[in-house]
Amino acid sequence: MGVIDYFRRDAGQGASKPAGATQAAPERKASATGRVMAYGSAGRVAWSPRDAASLTRMGFAGNPVGFRAVKMIAEAAAALPLVLQDDARRYSEHPVLRLLRSPNPAQGRAELLESLYGQLLLTGNGYLEAVSAEEGAPVELHVLRSDRMSLVPGANGWPVAFEYAVGGQKHRFDVTGERPPICHFKSFHPQDDHYGLSPMQAAAQALDVHNAASRWSKALLDNAARPSGAIVYSGLDGEGVMTSDQYDRLVTEMETYHQGAANAGRPMLLEGGLDWKPMGFSPSDMEFQKTKEAAAREIALAFGVPPMLLGIPGDATYANYQEAHRAFFRLTVLPLAARVTAALGEWLERFTGEDLQLSPDLDKVPALAAERDAQWSRVAGADFLSQSEKRALLGLPPLEARGASLDGADV
């Protein structure tokens, strides 16, 4: 009986194999598409996380363009004068106006609205809490952080509560009553029924490119403002292999004496067998500055801020700074402020029981002074309109309300 017959007879019976016999390689199982998937993932672009906290940290706290765009919009919208009126009169004094002037002990009207607009721009959602007495109107207003708030939908899909989580603790706000303590402001989101889409999410890729270009520029400065070259080691006897001690010593000397802005232009002393081969690339060839400016313009475009107002060069869309400033208010600030103040007025009227309209006062916006003057002149010269019709076109209460002042109404 040969060796092959011996192995066939004793296979699976635990028989010992002769010394020196060759063993067959064990069977290995692998997916037929494993190599394809591994190859496809190589070189994939790494984007930053898209959650609200990461976007705020990367796009607002860590990017000057995003920071300035959010600050400009929030501050301009919060500084707009507001008017409160109903169908008969415009109020100069009202409990709602007093509440907005002093919403809480720590904030005034501008600070409260700036926080609200900032949350809306950064996360697409803004939450305002009303602190009220048992059955009375609110006595305080507070802006709650959007990243801590979560919506609780009911059986029909509509929200029944909001949960605010801080440090492992949660507080639940019931919003099923006639006077909900939370007012939720959200931007339009085509694929989400409960949460809004922020400009920061739309500009996330441009923010990644802009931040990466900034890191690239910093790395160039740390390396004497030029791309790295190569040190070629040929050796005294023609061998191109360095020992571990030689390699560690060379790397240490390069990091200590020849990297960083303080060592820019410092001559390099190479020992025998070492030769410096500079790379043939330069920052101008890489055109990172143009890429950075293009990313900055995309960020400004997502927020609706003219690049000229952010100091971004190379943009001649507007004839001058005045036109860019007017377009900024007309196309970005006013639509946002009008939507938020209208929702705020509708929410507060649930507590007061009045039919109130809260809106920006366009006649007191300096950027729109020329447009408002032209509108007033055009309406005043329309002889075919009555006084009541002219007042309605200008957003004023009807003429019949004159002399019917009530509770400090400005008629």
Residue pairs with C-beta under 8 A, 6 or more apart in sequence:
1 9
3 18
3 21
6 18
7 17
7 21
9 15
17 23
47 204
47 205
47 208
48 54
48 55
48 58
48 204
48 207
48 208
49 55
50 201
50 204
52 122
52 123
52 146
52 147
52 198
53 147
55 122
55 123
55 198
55 200
55 201
55 204
55 207
56 122
56 123
56 147
56 200
58 207
58 208
58 211
59 66
59 122
59 200
59 203
59 204
59 207
59 299
60 66
60 67
60 70
60 122
60 200
61 67
62 211
63 207
63 210
63 211
63 299
65 210
65 296
65 299
65 300
65 310
65 312
66 200
66 203
66 207
66 299
66 303
68 310
69 299
69 300
69 303
69 305
69 310
70 118
70 121
70 122
70 303
71 118
72 305
72 309
72 310
72 328
73 117
73 121
73 303
73 304
73 305
73 332
73 333
73 336
74 114
74 117
74 118
74 121
75 114
76 328
76 329
76 333
77 113
77 114
77 117
77 333
77 336
77 337
77 340
78 109
78 110
78 111
78 112
78 113
78 114
78 117
79 110
80 333
80 334
80 337
80 360
80 361
80 365
81 360
81 361
81 364
81 365
82 97
82 100
82 341
82 358
82 359
82 360
82 361
83 90
83 358
83 359
83 360
83 361
84 90
84 91
84 94
84 96
84 97
84 345
84 356
84 357
84 358
85 91
85 356
85 357
85 397
86 354
86 355
86 356
86 357
86 397
87 355
87 397
87 398
88 397
88 398
88 400
88 401
88 404
89 397
89 401
89 404
89 405
89 406
89 409
89 410
89 411
90 396
90 397
90 409
90 410
90 411
91 97
91 407
91 408
91 409
91 410
92 408
92 409
92 410
93 407
93 408
94 407
94 408
95 137
95 352
96 137
96 345
96 348
96 352
96 356
96 358
99 137
99 138
99 139
99 141
99 348
100 109
100 112
100 141
101 108
101 109
102 108
102 109
103 109
103 112
103 140
103 141
103 142
104 112
104 131
104 140
104 141
104 142
105 140
107 115
112 141
112 143
113 340
115 143
116 126
116 128
116 143
116 185
116 340
117 126
117 336
117 337
117 340
119 125
119 126
119 127
119 143
119 145
119 146
120 126
120 185
120 186
120 187
120 196
120 198
120 336
120 340
121 198
121 199
121 200
121 303
122 146
122 198
122 200
123 146
123 147
123 196
123 198
123 200
124 146
124 186
124 187
124 189
124 195
124 196
124 197
124 198
124 200
124 201
125 146
125 149
125 184
125 185
125 186
125 187
125 195
125 196
125 198
126 143
126 146
126 184
126 185
126 186
126 340
127 143
127 144
127 145
127 146
127 149
127 162
127 182
127 183
127 184
127 185
128 141
128 142
128 143
128 144
128 182
128 183
128 185
128 344
128 347
129 141
129 142
129 143
129 144
129 173
129 181
129 182
130 138
130 140
130 141
130 179
130 181
130 182
130 183
130 347
130 348
130 351
131 138
131 139
131 140
131 141
131 142
131 181
132 138
132 139
132 179
132 181
132 351
133 139
136 351
137 348
137 351
137 352
138 348
138 351
144 164
144 182
148 164
148 165
148 166
149 162
149 163
149 164
150 162
150 163
150 165
151 159
151 162
151 184
151 194
151 195
152 159
152 160
152 161
152 162
152 163
152 172
153 159
153 160
153 194
154 160
154 176
157 193
159 175
159 184
159 194
160 174
160 175
160 176
161 172
161 173
161 174
161 175
161 176
162 172
162 173
162 175
162 182
162 184
163 170
163 171
163 172
163 173
164 170
164 171
164 173
173 180
173 181
173 182
174 180
174 181
175 181
175 182
178 350
179 350
179 351
180 347
180 350
183 343
183 344
183 347
185 196
185 340
185 343
186 195
186 196
187 196
187 197
187 198
187 199
188 196
188 197
189 195
189 196
189 197
190 197
199 302
199 303
199 304
200 207
200 302
202 302
203 298
203 299
203 301
203 302
203 303
206 295
206 296
206 298
206 299
206 302
207 295
207 299
209 291
209 292
209 295
210 292
210 295
210 296
210 299
213 288
213 289
213 291
213 292
213 295
214 292
216 288
217 283
217 288
217 292
220 226
220 227
220 283
221 261
222 259
222 260
222 261
223 259
224 258
224 259
224 260
224 261
224 263
224 264
224 265
225 264
225 283
226 278
226 282
226 283
227 279
227 281
227 282
227 283
228 279
229 276
229 277
229 278
229 279
230 276
230 277
230 278
230 279
231 250
231 254
231 270
231 274
231 275
231 276
231 277
232 240
232 274
232 275
232 276
232 277
233 240
233 241
233 242
233 273
233 274
233 275
234 240
234 273
234 275
235 241
235 242
235 273
236 272
236 273
242 250
250 274
257 263
257 266
258 266
258 268
268 276
270 276
283 289
293 312
293 313
293 314
296 307
296 310
296 312
297 307
297 312
297 314
297 315
300 306
300 307
300 310
300 312
301 307
303 332
304 328
304 331
304 332
305 328
305 332
306 315
306 317
306 318
306 324
306 325
306 327
306 328
307 315
307 317
308 315
308 317
308 318
308 321
308 324
309 321
309 324
309 325
309 328
317 324
318 324
318 327
325 367
326 367
326 368
326 370
326 371
328 367
329 365
329 367
329 368
330 367
330 368
334 360
334 362
334 365
337 360
338 359
338 360
341 358
341 359
341 360
342 357
342 358
342 359
344 358
345 356
345 357
345 358
345 359
348 356
348 358
349 355
349 356
359 395
362 368
362 372
362 395
363 372
365 372
375 394
376 394
379 385
379 390
379 393
379 394
380 390
382 390
385 393
387 399
388 398
388 399
388 400
391 397
391 398
391 399
392 398
397 411
401 409
401 411
402 411
403 411
404 411
405 411
